[in-house]
Amino acid sequence: MSHAAPFPRVPARTVLLSLAALWACYFIVASLRGLVMGFDLDWPILSRRLTICIVSMLVMAAVWPLLQLLERKSGGARLAIVLVGALPLSLALSVVNDVIFADLQHRAYGDEEDVAAMKAGNVRISRDEAGNILVDLPKINPPAPPAPPLPGASEEPPPPPTPPTEEVPPERGAAITIKTGSFLGYNIGHWAAIADTAFGRYFLVLAWAALYFALAKAEEARAAERREGEYRRAAEAAELRSLRYQVNPHFLFNTLNSLSALVMVGRQDDAEEMIQTLSTFYRRTLSGDPTNDLSLVDEIELQRLYFAIEAVRFPNRLLTHIDVDEAVRDAKVPGMILQPIVENSVKYAVAATQQPVTIAIEARREGGQLVITVHDDGPGGSRDPKVRAEGCGIGLANVRDRLRARYGEAGTLTFGKLPGGGFATVLRMPLEAGNV
């Protein structure tokens, strides 16, 4: 029974960080705006603004589960729900702003960054408990008429008055009260201030909702990329397993032919020895996962067992030489990657002549690559590379495909005749090992 893949969710840490970044930006911009408008950065205002940011962040975090419910809906439905749902949320944030700043006196209309005592010269503007605007005007005394000149006094103008040495506050005149009206017990100006703040909060809520859904889409993309990687690895493992399983029947077929030949010529003891060696060989090759890599030294040991099996058939003709650099003994290689190549050398070099033939395996390091060479000094006249690559069944084609599936373009296979006679096959692959 198949189960649907779980829907990817935006991590809670990412959600909280996005909210914190949003309100931190608001705090900085609002403070700078107040500074530019000439308001001092007083701690009573800054502390309340900081409180508003924290409380608003928590309020918006509380609606996060509701946004999660919208992730599976279409884009149009999601947009309509967010546009409508942001209205009550922005109004709630505006009320939070109003409540936290309620204890400050001399409020003005607008958002909390506009809260300050307003003064314009000698005109003082304030607000009473009912919300009415009070304009306190200075008292203006009319100038006194000049006194008539005394008889006989000179007509020269009087000297200018001496300015006072101390500033005397002007005598206040009557205050003018501007009634703003009321609605549900609150003045109209108070509601207008809440509505104005809610308008600004509305776009903050929309901005965060857009950011959240962008994060959700990014999380979906990452999840899809992870699934694609898993499927790709599974396909590669299936291909490697298929190619690897091709080697065992091919090798077993050749070995059974050898056993049949030994029995037909009456070499029962040699046939029994070959069966024992064959049993050991298969016990090692079938015990692990065919897609797993082996260390190079273990792969070489498997080829030693194979040489022991074939040495029963060709006791005087098969000679071997193995030279592995110590620096690459622990290098990882695909299991039985050398088997088809060594089998080809036995089939086309040793079995094709009555003369002794040496099959050599050499491994060395070249930069960041592992280079393995399998070559022999057998007859090469009938071993055209094309004929050999195509006529050997799964041989070289299997090795080439396994290198490509395992390493991509980094794994290569080259082969051809040697100038002095014989045939060589060279494998190149990335050097991978924990101890290299």
BAMARVEX-321229 format. One record per residue (C-alpha): residue in three letters; y, z, x. Coordinates in pm, whole numbers, padded with zeros to 5 digits, always signed. Example, Ala and Ser with C-alpha at 12.3 -4.5 7.8 and 13.67 -1.06 7.14 Angstrom:
BEGIN
ALA-00450+00780+01230/SER-00106+00714+01367/
***
This chain:
BEGIN
MET+00000+00000+00000/SER+00331-00106+00150/HIS+00638+00112+00137/ALA+00996-00009+00144/ALA+01185+00067+00460/PRO+01418+00367+00423/PHE+01778+00272+00362/PRO+01983+00344+00676/ARG+02238+00621+00633/VAL+02557+00687+00823/PRO+02501+01007+01025/ALA+02689+01314+00904/ARG+02844+01357+01247/THR+02993+01006+01228/VAL+03132+01072+00879/LEU+03301+01397+00984/LEU+03441+01238+01299/SER+03590+00952+01097/LEU+03759+01200+00862/ALA+03886+01410+01150/ALA+04030+01100+01321/LEU+04197+00984+00997/TRP+04373+01314+00928/ALA+04460+01368+01294/CYS+04641+01033+01288/TYR+04817+01135+00966/PHE+04927+01468+01118/ILE+05074+01297+01425/VAL+05248+01020+01230/ALA+05391+01261+00970/SER+05525+01495+01241/LEU+05685+01208+01432/ARG+05838+01074+01111/GLY+05994+01412+01036/LEU+06127+01433+01391/VAL+06286+01088+01367/MET+06450+01183+01036/GLY+06615+01480+01202/PHE+06388+01762+01085/ASP+06293+02024+01340/LEU+05924+02072+01422/ASP+05921+02424+01280/TRP+05592+02612+01290/PRO+05600+02700+00917/ILE+05599+02329+00834/LEU+05353+02227+01108/SER+05108+02504+01018/ARG+05111+02406+00652/ARG+05071+02040+00738/LEU+04773+02126+00957/THR+04624+02331+00674/ILE+04669+02037+00438/CYS+04487+01805+00681/ILE+04191+02042+00714/VAL+04160+02110+00340/SER+04201+01740+00255/MET+03933+01647+00507/LEU+03690+01893+00345/VAL+03773+01763-00003/MET+03705+01405+00104/ALA+03384+01509+00280/ALA+03267+01654-00052/VAL+03272+01306-00210/TRP+03063+01157+00072/PRO+02737+01184-00132/LEU+02906+00980-00406/LEU+02984+00704-00155/GLN+02620+00702-00048/LEU+02523+00616-00405/LEU+02742+00306-00388/GLU+02585+00163-00071/ARG+02317-00031-00261/LYS+02560-00176-00517/SER+02721-00518-00492/GLY+03053-00564-00320/GLY+03246-00625-00643/ALA+03106-00321-00823/ARG+03167-00108-00517/LEU+03530-00221-00492/ALA+03602-00156-00861/ILE+03447+00192-00853/VAL+03636+00288-00537/LEU+03970+00162-00669/VAL+03933+00369-00987/GLY+03764+00670-00831/ALA+04031+00704-00563/LEU+04294+00787-00827/PRO+04174+01137-00924/LEU+04086+01213-00563/SER+04435+01119-00441/LEU+04589+01328-00721/ALA+04377+01625-00613/LEU+04494+01583-00255/SER+04855+01569-00377/VAL+04808+01895-00569/VAL+04664+02051-00253/ASN+04979+01942-00070/ASP+05201+02089-00344/VAL+05021+02423-00359/ILE+05028+02479+00015/PHE+05403+02406+00034/ALA+05491+02595-00284/ASP+05608+02907-00100/LEU+05874+02722+00095/GLN+06221+02742-00056/HIS+06483+02465-00074/ARG+06227+02190-00137/ALA+06340+01835-00161/TYR+06171+01546-00335/GLY+05900+01360-00149/ASP+05609+01445+00073/GLU+05578+01767+00266/GLU+05740+01624+00578/ASP+06069+01607+00384/VAL+06071+01982+00313/ALA+06381+02138+00478/ALA+06706+02306+00385/MET+06955+02033+00298/LYS+07312+02066+00411/ALA+07592+01811+00398/GLY+07904+01947+00562/ASN+08029+02237+00346/VAL+07830+02114+00046/ARG+07512+02315-00003/ILE+07230+02167-00211/SER+06948+02388-00337/ARG+06712+02424-00631/ASP+06672+02710-00877/GLU+06348+02852-01014/ALA+06350+02604-01304/GLY+06370+02312-01064/ASN+06733+02224-01139/ILE+06944+02096-00851/LEU+07233+02324-00756/VAL+07532+02174-00575/ASP+07754+02449-00430/LEU+08104+02308-00364/PRO+08366+02475-00143/LYS+08680+02610-00313/ILE+08982+02386-00252/ASN+09324+02560-00281/PRO+09619+02332-00367/PRO+09890+02327-00103/ALA+10187+02562-00175/PRO+10523+02391-00241/PRO+10767+02418+00051/ALA+11025+02696+00024/PRO+11387+02584-00033/PRO+11603+02602+00276/LEU+11836+02898+00304/PRO+12208+02838+00306/GLY+12328+02764+00651/ALA+11983+02708+00791/SER+11922+02411+01012/GLU+11751+02103+00874/GLU+11492+02097+01153/PRO+11128+02088+01036/PRO+10937+02411+01068/PRO+10694+02443+01360/PRO+10327+02359+01288/PRO+10109+02653+01192/THR+09908+02819+01465/PRO+09534+02752+01418/PRO+09325+03064+01358/THR+09135+03201+01652/GLU+08821+03268+01446/GLU+08642+03035+01208/VAL+08671+03174+00860/PRO+08409+03047+00617/PRO+08569+02865+00330/GLU+08580+03036-00001/ARG+08312+02893-00225/GLY+08403+02736-00549/ALA+08203+02690-00864/ALA+07847+02554-00844/ILE+07742+02239-01027/THR+07400+02247-01190/ILE+07212+01920-01242/LYS+06936+01963-01496/THR+06634+01743-01422/GLY+06439+01799-01742/SER+06087+01937-01778/PHE+05739+01833-01887/LEU+05456+02077-01967/GLY+05658+02357-01818/TYR+05736+02173-01495/ASN+06052+01985-01419/ILE+06040+01608-01403/GLY+06139+01606-01038/HIS+05838+01822-00952/TRP+05600+01576-01119/ALA+05775+01287-00947/ALA+05720+01453-00608/ILE+05346+01502-00684/ALA+05314+01141-00800/ASP+05491+01013-00489/THR+05257+01212-00262/ALA+04952+01098-00462/PHE+05057+00736-00407/GLY+05045+00783-00031/ARG+04716+00972-00049/TYR+04565+00691-00259/PHE+04590+00445+00028/LEU+04453+00703+00271/VAL+04147+00742+00049/LEU+04103+00365+00025/ALA+04135+00329+00402/TRP+03865+00590+00461/ALA+03635+00436+00198/ALA+03671+00097+00369/LEU+03598+00258+00706/TYR+03291+00434+00565/PHE+03143+00116+00420/ALA+03211-00063+00748/LEU+03016+00211+00926/ALA+02737+00176+00669/LYS+02717-00199+00733/ALA+02707-00138+01107/GLU+02422+00111+01057/GLU+02235-00150+00849/ALA+02284-00406+01125/ARG+02150-00166+01387/ALA+01849-00084+01170/ALA+01778-00455+01116/GLU+01805-00512+01491/ARG+01559-00228+01556/ARG+01315-00370+01301/GLU+01348-00716+01454/GLY+01272-00569+01796/GLU+00965-00393+01659/TYR+00838-00710+01493/ARG+00901-00909+01810/ARG+00712-00656+02022/ALA+00426-00655+01771/ALA+00409-01035+01783/GLU+00411-01033+02162/ALA+00136-00768+02167/ALA-00073-00976+01924/GLU-00028-01283+02141/LEU-00119-01094+02457/ARG-00422-00943+02287/SER-00538-01285+02169/LEU-00496-01439+02512/ARG-00664-01145+02677/TYR-00965-01164+02443/GLN-01009-01527+02541/VAL-01093-01420+02895/ASN-01397-01204+02811/PRO-01607-01468+02627/HIS-01517-01727+02891/PHE-01624-01496+03171/LEU-01940-01387+02985/PHE-02042-01749+02922/ASN-02019-01833+03292/THR-02208-01516+03391/LEU-02490-01578+03144/ASN-02529-01926+03289/SER-02565-01765+03630/LEU-02825-01520+03497/SER-03016-01805+03338/ALA-03022-01990+03666/LEU-03154-01685+03852/VAL-03433-01628+03599/MET-03535-01994+03605/VAL-03581-01988+03983/GLY-03771-01659+03970/ARG-03507-01434+04122/GLN-03565-01145+03882/ASP-03443-00879+04123/ASP-03116-01061+04174/ALA-03084-01112+03798/GLU-03131-00739+03742/GLU-02868-00658+04003/MET-02629-00900+03836/ILE-02691-00738+03498/GLN-02611-00393+03639/THR-02290-00517+03799/LEU-02197-00703+03483/SER-02243-00382+03283/THR-02008-00196+03517/PHE-01755-00477+03495/TYR-01746-00477+03115/ARG-01736-00100+03097/ARG-01410-00108+03292/THR-01252-00405+03121/LEU-01327-00305+02761/SER-01239+00063+02782/GLY-00859+00027+02754/ASP-00603-00149+02541/PRO-00609-00519+02632/THR-00231-00535+02608/ASN-00179-00261+02866/ASP-00090-00339+03225/LEU-00305-00234+03519/SER-00204-00137+03866/LEU-00262-00416+04115/VAL-00520-00214+04305/ASP-00727-00171+03985/GLU-00702-00542+03910/ILE-00825-00617+04262/GLU-01121-00381+04211/LEU-01221-00580+03900/GLN-01221-00897+04109/ARG-01436-00725+04371/LEU-01692-00657+04096/TYR-01678-01020+03993/PHE-01729-01131+04351/ALA-02032-00900+04365/ILE-02174-01067+04053/GLU-02123-01419+04190/ALA-02250-01317+04534/VAL-02593-01280+04376/ARG-02581-01652+04288/PHE-02424-01763+04615/PRO-02528-01507+04876/ASN-02457-01735+05173/ARG-02178-01950+05038/LEU-01927-01706+04884/LEU-01699-01533+05131/THR-01400-01323+05027/HIS-01080-01203+05188/ILE-00839-00962+05018/ASP-00500-00872+05169/VAL-00269-00653+04959/ASP+00057-00520+05098/GLU+00076-00141+05074/ALA+00422-00171+04915/VAL+00276-00339+04605/ARG-00055-00161+04555/ASP+00082+00031+04254/ALA+00264-00267+04103/LYS+00181-00330+03737/VAL+00015-00657+03634/PRO-00143-00780+03306/GLY-00510-00682+03292/MET-00754-00949+03422/ILE-00467-01187+03498/LEU-00653-01301+03812/GLN-00993-01347+03648/PRO-00955-01711+03528/ILE-00807-01814+03864/VAL-01089-01657+04064/GLU-01346-01810+03829/ASN-01193-02152+03887/SER-01227-02110+04262/VAL-01594-02018+04224/LYS-01660-02307+03987/TYR-01468-02581+04166/ALA-01498-02469+04527/VAL-01811-02257+04585/ALA-02046-02418+04333/ALA-01936-02770+04431/THR-02054-02752+04794/GLN-02337-02621+05008/GLN-02097-02505+05277/PRO-01953-02152+05299/VAL-01623-02116+05109/THR-01372-01835+05148/ILE-01175-01721+04846/ALA-00869-01519+04945/ILE-00641-01296+04734/GLU-00308-01202+04889/ALA-00025-00996+04737/ARG+00319-00929+04877/ARG+00670-00844+04776/GLU+00958-01092+04776/GLY+01283-00921+04677/GLY+01233-00792+04325/GLN+00923-01003+04259/LEU+00552-00957+04306/VAL+00385-01267+04450/ILE+00006-01303+04423/THR-00171-01598+04584/VAL-00532-01701+04522/HIS-00652-01980+04750/ASP-00977-02121+04883/ASP-01084-02366+05151/GLY-01336-02555+04944/PRO-01341-02930+04881/GLY-01040-03053+04691/GLY-01111-03419+04637/SER-01224-03379+04277/ARG-00984-03103+04196/ASP-00672-03283+04083/PRO-00426-03024+03947/LYS-00401-03191+03608/VAL-00776-03226+03576/ARG-00826-02870+03689/ALA-00564-02726+03454/GLU-00698-02913+03154/GLY-01067-02929+03236/CYS-01118-02559+03302/GLY-01081-02465+02936/ILE-00867-02157+02908/GLY-00824-02101+03283/LEU-00478-02176+03417/ALA-00333-02241+03071/ASN-00431-01888+02966/VAL-00270-01735+03275/ARG+00050-01935+03226/ASP+00075-01835+02859/ARG+00014-01467+02935/LEU+00284-01464+03201/ARG+00527-01629+02961/ALA+00444-01386+02677/ARG+00473-01083+02905/TYR+00771-01173+03127/GLY+00940-01475+02970/GLU+01107-01703+03223/ALA+01063-01440+03495/GLY+00686-01503+03514/THR+00580-01833+03673/LEU+00256-02005+03778/THR+00230-02283+04037/PHE-00080-02447+04183/GLY-00183-02740+04398/LYS-00380-02870+04696/LEU-00323-02723+05039/PRO-00226-02956+05328/GLY-00528-02849+05534/GLY-00769-02868+05243/GLY-00849-02632+04963/PHE-00651-02521+04662/ALA-00394-02248+04599/THR-00253-02081+04287/VAL+00063-01868+04310/LEU+00173-01615+04048/ARG+00524-01470+04047/MET+00633-01186+03821/PRO+00887-00902+03818/LEU+00789-00610+04037/GLU+00724-00316+03804/ALA+00585+00013+03929/GLY+00675+00380+03933/ASN+00609+00421+04302/VAL+00744+00093+04437/
***
